Amino acid sequence: RAATAAVLFLALVLATRREALLSLLGSRAARRTLMLFGVGLYLSQITYAISIEMTNAGTATVLQATCTVFVMLFTCLRARRLPRPTDFAGLVAALAAAALIATQGDWGVIVLPAAGLAWSIANALSETLYIMAPQRLYGRWDRVTIIGVGMVVSGVAAAIVWLAAAAASLSPAPGAASLVPELDAVGWLALIGGVGVLGTFAAFGLFLYGVSLVGSVRGSLLGVAEPVGAMVIAAVWLGTPFSAADWGGLVLMAAMIALVSLSGSREKR
């Protein structure tokens, strides 16, 4: 997924924003920030996958949403101010909605072994890194170019780790999955098209562009709406019925979006 997104973003930037790319890469400070941004993107993807393996999808999703707490905390510390009441209320609503949808109201599904908790916290912190790191670049350079370079760095980081694992012969034991998945043509299409193009190039690209417009706090809060998207797609595409927990999470998420929008409109006045 990282390699697919990197290739697509590189092609997009080279075809449409070559001058902006040269300007961006000409700044030493920008290059350092872009490295942090790209590494954060890569770490967020790999730590989320590992946290799911160590716990389960519901637990990992709930703990991933805590990145909004870290984003708000670091933003307030940097600005030396308390959270805005509407942003804080939106944070509470977002976390409650994510938890309700991910657990379906059954808190017994939350599994928190020490290793799983550590990887989940690492996932939330890596998301905080890639959300906040490029914020100061957005007002000076082209947003799409910044996102594209970050994705390329992420793809290179993923390739380095993969090649290092292969060189060190860290292949799993016989019978387990290998470093290269054994997929048929449909499987590779789903992996590249579904996960790489739609799930990374399009989804990450749109999310990061939105964050560049609304800021790190509101962007991270709105990003927590991901479980709602999954819920709606499951209902429309797979025919999965809405549960009471889904409806409750949807209402809370709508409240969060309203609170974040209210905060943004007041700030512009």
C-alpha positions as CSV (number, residue, x, y, z in Angstrom):
1,R,0.0,0.0,0.0
2,A,2.8,2.4,0.8
3,A,4.6,1.7,-2.5
4,T,1.5,2.1,-4.6
5,A,0.6,5.4,-3.0
6,A,4.2,6.6,-3.3
7,V,4.4,5.8,-7.0
8,L,1.0,7.5,-7.7
9,F,1.8,10.6,-5.7
10,L,5.3,10.9,-7.3
11,A,3.8,10.7,-10.8
12,L,1.1,13.3,-9.9
13,V,3.6,15.8,-8.4
14,L,6.1,15.4,-11.3
15,A,3.4,15.8,-13.9
16,T,1.7,18.8,-12.4
17,R,3.8,20.5,-9.7
18,R,7.5,20.1,-10.7
19,E,8.4,23.7,-9.8
20,A,6.7,23.5,-6.5
21,L,8.5,20.3,-5.8
22,L,11.9,21.9,-6.5
23,S,11.1,24.8,-4.3
24,L,10.0,22.6,-1.4
25,L,13.1,20.3,-1.6
26,G,15.3,23.3,-1.8
27,S,14.6,24.1,1.9
28,R,16.7,22.2,4.4
29,A,14.2,22.8,7.2
30,A,11.4,21.6,5.0
31,R,13.3,18.4,4.1
32,R,13.7,17.6,7.8
33,T,10.0,18.1,8.4
34,L,9.1,16.0,5.4
35,M,11.2,13.1,6.7
36,L,9.3,13.2,10.0
37,F,6.0,13.5,8.1
38,G,6.8,10.5,5.9
39,V,8.2,8.3,8.7
40,G,5.1,9.1,10.7
41,L,2.9,8.0,7.8
42,Y,4.7,4.7,7.5
43,L,4.7,4.1,11.3
44,S,1.0,4.8,11.6
45,Q,0.2,2.1,9.0
46,I,2.5,-0.6,10.3
47,T,1.7,0.0,14.0
48,Y,-2.0,-0.1,13.4
49,A,-1.7,-3.5,11.6
50,I,0.4,-4.8,14.5
51,S,-1.9,-3.5,17.2
52,I,-4.8,-5.3,15.5
53,E,-2.8,-8.5,15.5
54,M,-1.9,-8.0,19.2
55,T,-5.5,-7.1,20.3
56,N,-8.4,-7.0,17.8
57,A,-9.9,-4.6,15.3
58,G,-12.3,-3.0,17.7
59,T,-9.7,-2.4,20.4
60,A,-7.2,-1.1,17.9
61,T,-9.8,1.3,16.4
62,V,-10.8,2.7,19.8
63,L,-7.1,3.2,20.8
64,Q,-6.2,4.7,17.4
65,A,-8.9,7.4,18.0
66,T,-6.9,8.6,21.1
67,C,-4.6,10.3,18.7
68,T,-7.1,13.2,18.9
69,V,-6.2,13.5,22.6
70,F,-2.5,13.8,21.8
71,V,-3.0,16.2,19.0
72,M,-5.2,18.5,21.2
73,L,-2.7,18.2,24.1
74,F,0.4,19.0,22.0
75,T,-1.4,21.8,20.2
76,C,-2.5,23.4,23.5
77,L,1.0,23.1,25.0
78,R,2.6,24.7,22.0
79,A,0.1,27.6,22.0
80,R,0.1,27.7,25.8
81,R,-3.7,27.7,26.1
82,L,-6.5,25.5,27.3
83,P,-8.7,23.6,24.7
84,R,-11.6,25.5,23.4
85,P,-14.8,24.2,25.0
86,T,-16.4,23.2,21.7
87,D,-13.2,21.3,20.6
88,F,-13.1,19.5,24.0
89,A,-16.7,18.6,23.7
90,G,-16.1,17.4,20.2
91,L,-13.2,15.3,21.5
92,V,-15.4,13.6,24.1
93,A,-18.2,12.9,21.5
94,A,-15.7,11.6,18.9
95,L,-14.0,9.1,21.4
96,A,-17.4,8.0,22.6
97,A,-18.7,7.4,19.1
98,A,-15.6,5.5,18.0
99,A,-15.8,3.3,21.1
100,L,-19.5,2.6,20.7
101,I,-19.3,1.7,17.1
102,A,-16.1,-0.4,17.5
103,T,-17.3,-2.3,20.5
104,Q,-21.0,-2.4,19.7
105,G,-21.6,-1.5,23.3
106,D,-19.9,-4.7,24.5
107,W,-16.9,-3.5,26.6
108,G,-15.9,-7.1,27.1
109,V,-14.4,-7.2,23.5
110,I,-11.7,-4.7,24.6
111,V,-8.5,-6.8,24.9
112,L,-5.5,-5.0,26.3
113,P,-2.4,-7.1,26.8
114,A,0.7,-5.1,27.6
115,A,2.2,-5.5,24.1
116,G,-1.1,-4.6,22.4
117,L,-1.5,-1.5,24.5
118,A,2.1,-0.4,23.7
119,W,1.7,-0.9,20.0
120,S,-1.7,0.9,20.1
121,I,-0.2,3.9,21.9
122,A,2.7,3.9,19.3
123,N,0.0,4.0,16.6
124,A,-1.8,7.0,18.2
125,L,1.5,8.8,18.6
126,S,2.6,8.1,15.0
127,E,-0.7,9.5,13.8
128,T,-0.1,12.6,15.9
129,L,3.3,13.0,14.3
130,Y,2.1,12.8,10.7
131,I,-0.9,15.1,11.4
132,M,1.1,17.8,13.2
133,A,4.6,17.7,11.6
134,P,3.8,19.4,8.2
135,Q,1.4,22.0,9.6
136,R,3.9,24.8,9.3
137,L,4.7,23.9,5.7
138,Y,1.2,24.1,4.5
139,G,1.0,27.9,4.6
140,R,4.2,28.3,2.6
141,W,4.3,25.5,0.0
142,D,1.8,23.7,-2.2
143,R,-0.3,21.3,-0.1
144,V,-0.5,18.5,-2.6
145,T,3.3,18.6,-3.2
146,I,3.9,18.3,0.6
147,I,1.5,15.4,0.9
148,G,3.0,13.7,-2.2
149,V,6.6,14.0,-0.9
150,G,5.5,12.6,2.5
151,M,3.9,9.6,0.8
152,V,7.1,9.0,-1.2
153,V,9.1,9.1,2.0
154,S,6.6,6.6,3.6
155,G,7.0,4.3,0.6
156,V,10.8,4.4,0.8
157,A,10.7,3.7,4.5
158,A,8.4,0.7,3.9
159,A,10.7,-0.6,1.2
160,I,13.8,-0.3,3.4
161,V,12.2,-2.2,6.2
162,W,10.9,-4.9,3.9
163,L,14.3,-5.3,2.2
164,A,16.1,-5.3,5.6
165,A,13.8,-8.1,6.7
166,A,14.4,-10.0,3.6
167,A,18.2,-9.5,3.8
168,A,18.2,-10.7,7.4
169,S,16.2,-13.8,6.5
170,L,13.5,-12.9,8.9
171,S,11.0,-15.0,7.0
172,P,8.3,-16.6,9.3
173,A,8.3,-20.3,10.1
174,P,7.0,-22.7,7.5
175,G,3.3,-22.6,7.2
176,A,3.1,-18.9,8.1
177,A,2.7,-16.0,5.7
178,S,5.8,-15.1,3.8
179,L,7.2,-11.7,3.1
180,V,5.5,-11.8,-0.3
181,P,1.8,-12.8,0.0
182,E,0.6,-15.7,-2.1
183,L,-2.3,-14.2,-4.0
184,D,-4.1,-14.8,-7.2
185,A,-4.9,-12.1,-9.8
186,V,-8.1,-11.1,-7.9
187,G,-6.2,-10.9,-4.7
188,W,-3.5,-8.7,-6.1
189,L,-6.1,-6.5,-7.7
190,A,-7.8,-6.1,-4.3
191,L,-4.5,-5.4,-2.6
192,I,-3.2,-2.8,-5.1
193,G,-6.5,-1.3,-6.2
194,G,-8.5,-1.5,-2.9
195,V,-5.8,-1.1,-0.3
196,G,-3.2,0.8,-2.3
197,V,-5.1,3.1,-4.6
198,L,-8.4,3.6,-2.7
199,G,-7.3,2.9,0.9
200,T,-4.0,4.8,0.8
201,F,-3.5,7.1,-2.2
202,A,-7.1,8.4,-2.2
203,A,-8.1,8.1,1.5
204,F,-4.8,9.3,3.0
205,G,-4.5,12.0,0.3
206,L,-8.0,13.4,0.9
207,F,-7.6,13.2,4.7
208,L,-4.3,14.9,4.7
209,Y,-5.5,17.6,2.4
210,G,-8.5,18.2,4.6
211,V,-6.2,18.5,7.7
212,S,-4.0,21.0,5.8
213,L,-7.2,23.2,5.4
214,V,-8.8,22.9,8.8
215,G,-5.8,22.4,11.1
216,S,-4.5,19.5,13.2
217,V,-7.1,19.5,16.0
218,R,-10.2,19.7,13.8
219,G,-8.7,17.4,11.2
220,S,-7.9,14.7,13.8
221,L,-11.4,15.0,15.2
222,L,-13.0,14.7,11.8
223,G,-10.7,11.8,11.0
224,V,-12.3,9.8,13.8
225,A,-15.5,9.6,11.6
226,E,-13.8,6.7,9.8
227,P,-15.8,4.0,11.7
228,V,-19.0,5.8,10.6
229,G,-17.9,5.5,7.0
230,A,-17.1,1.8,7.5
231,M,-20.5,1.3,9.1
232,V,-22.4,3.0,6.3
233,I,-20.5,1.0,3.6
234,A,-21.1,-2.2,5.4
235,A,-24.9,-1.4,5.6
236,V,-25.2,-0.3,1.9
237,W,-22.8,-2.7,0.2
238,L,-22.9,-5.8,2.5
239,G,-26.5,-5.4,3.8
240,T,-25.3,-5.3,7.4
241,P,-28.1,-3.9,9.6
242,F,-27.6,-0.9,11.8
243,S,-27.5,-1.8,15.5
244,A,-28.5,0.4,18.4
245,A,-24.8,1.0,19.1
246,D,-24.3,2.1,15.4
247,W,-27.1,4.6,15.6
248,G,-25.8,5.9,19.0
249,G,-22.3,6.3,17.5
250,L,-23.8,8.0,14.4
251,V,-25.6,10.6,16.6
252,L,-22.5,11.2,18.7
253,M,-20.3,11.6,15.5
254,A,-22.9,14.1,14.1
255,A,-22.7,16.0,17.3
256,M,-18.9,16.1,17.1
257,I,-19.0,17.4,13.5
258,A,-21.4,20.1,14.5
259,L,-19.2,21.1,17.5
260,V,-16.1,21.2,15.3
261,S,-17.9,23.2,12.6
262,L,-19.2,25.6,15.3
263,S,-15.7,26.1,16.7
264,G,-14.4,26.8,13.2
265,S,-17.1,29.3,12.3
266,R,-16.6,31.2,15.6
267,E,-12.8,31.4,14.9
268,K,-13.4,33.0,11.5
269,R,-15.5,35.8,13.0
